[in-house]
Amino acid sequence: MNKDQLKANLSSLERKINLLIGDYKNLKLELNQLKNENDELKSLVRDKEQQISSFQNKIKISKIVNEIDTGEGNTSELKRKIDDYIKEIDKCIAHLSK
């Protein structure tokens, strides 16, 4: 190989390295963006799960109220359910107070 060929090969190699570095930086940026998006989506899923849980609790309470209105179910079971809900509410308040 002569000097000109070596210079051409070196120049070609430098160009390819620079392209690879550019691709690496772009992929790293894309990875960070995707990680951020993933974190946001996970947070959104947690929020939706909490909403679902809240709605489920509202449905349970609504059923209890309907049982009271119709006179169905026994009183001790109703008291137990209400006590359970009060305990759960206390836990939520304690968690939110932290």
N, C-alpha and C positions, 0 to 999 in steps of 0.2 A: 504494500500500500504506500502510496506517496503522501506527501504532506496535504495536498488538496483534498484527497479522499478522507484522510483522518479528520481534517477540519469539517468536512461535510458531514461525516458520521457523528462527530462531536456536536455539531450544530443540530442535527436531526435528533440526537439523543437529548439534548437540552430542551428542545421544543417539546418532545414527548413527555419529558419529566414535568415541564411546566403545565402541560395539558393534564397530566395525572394529578398534579397538585391542585389545579383548578377544580377538577372533578371531585377530588377528595374534600375540598372546602365546601363545594356545593352540596355534596352528600351529607357532610357533617351538619351544615345549616338545616338541610331538610330533615335530618334525624332529630335535631333539637326542636324543630317546629312540630314534628309528629309526636314527640314526647310531650310537648306542651298541650297539644290537642288531645292526646290520650288522657292526660291528667284532668283536663277540663271535662272530658266525656265521663270519666270515672266519677268526678264530683257531681255531674248532672245525674248520673245513674243513682248515686247515693241519695241525692235530693228527691228523685222520683220514688225511690224505695221508701223513703220516709213519708212522702205524701201518700203512697199506697197504704202504708201501715196506719197512717192517720185516718184514711178513709175506711179501712177495715175496722178500726176502733169505733168510728162513728156508726158504722153499720151494726156492730155488736151492741152499742149503746141504744141505737134505735130499736133493735130487737128486744132488748130488755124493757124499754119503755112500752113497746107494744104488748109485751107479756104482762106488764103491770096493768095497762089499760084493759086488757081482755080478761085479766084475772087468771091467766094460765101460769103454770109453773108454781113451785112451792116457794115460800117466803125465805126459807133458810138458803136455798140455792141462789136466790136473788141477792140476799145480803152478802153471800160469799163472793158473787161476781162484782158487786159494788165495792167490796173491800179490796178485791184484786185490782180493780181499776184505780182506786185511791192510792194503793201502794205503787202502782205503775206511774201514776201522775207524780207522786212524791219523788220517785227515782228520776223522772225527767226534770223536775224542778231542781233537784240536787245536782244533776249533770249540767244543767244550764247555768247554775250558780257558780260553777268552777271557773 
